[in-house]
Amino acid sequence: MKAMRIQGWRELAHPRMAAAHGRLEEPEPRSWQRSDDAADRKAQAEKQAVHQLYQLLRSTCSDDEARSLARRIVERFGCLGAALAARQSQLLTIPGMTPAAAALLQAAHGTTCHVLVEEVADRSVISSMSELLAYVDLRLGHSGTEQVHGCFLDRKNQLIVYEELSRGTVDHAPFYPREVVRRLLDLDAVALILVHNHPSGIVEPSSVDIDETRRLAGLLAGMGAILHDHVIVGRKKHFSFRSAGYL
């Protein structure tokens, strides 16, 4: 039944089909036109986010309610990525948000994450860094708490597993290099890309970040494994320890 509902939505997305069914759709906004004005670009992005959220939410409520709720979500979170990455408890503070609508947004986020990780699942992650960064942006770019994730690789640099290693506060996450090494051994991995986020959006590493990264690289080298990179994720920004010469 769900598949039929989605197919029906796609049919109604065409204005003529919508008119035939007694519903006139709003055309998708042309939100990504080049603009030299930052305020104009922000307004365009917000309009696009409202439209995409509206298309998701209209299966859970009336069109008018979905449109109003989509606007409130963008006002609260600022962009589509942050809205999809929000916790259910955060979503439910928005007036008009229902548990069903919150669950739908979280499902959309999880599905998108799964699709992105499939892009690197059967290929060398080292040659697919753009896809990996798109994935970690979605997972971590809008998180309000600092997290450390690990991308564990086999001898062909193909992905064994991507998983959360620790979760902390708004400006700190515990990180224990020996625990990372133990997990690498459990998985029979031989390489690792470490990822963590800075909720502040400032991606420059701290002295602790640098020291712990070098310590982990040394532990891995001593057992014949390699730390390919440590990437810090901010809001649409990245810092590579490898590119910066720290590894």
Secondary structure, 3 states (H helix, E strand, C coil): CHHHHHHHHHHHCCHHHHHHCCCCCCCCCCCCCCCCCHHHHHHHHHHHHHHHHHHHHCCCCCHHHHHHHHHHHHHHHCCHHHHHHCCHHHHCCCCCCCHHHHHHHHHHHHHHHHHHHHHHHCCEHHHHHHHHHHHHHHHHCCCCCCEEEEEEECCCCEEEEEEEEEECCCCCCCCCHHHHHHHHHHCCCCEEEEEEECCCCCCCCCHHHHHHHHHHHHHHHHCCCEEEEEEEECCCCEEECCCCCCC
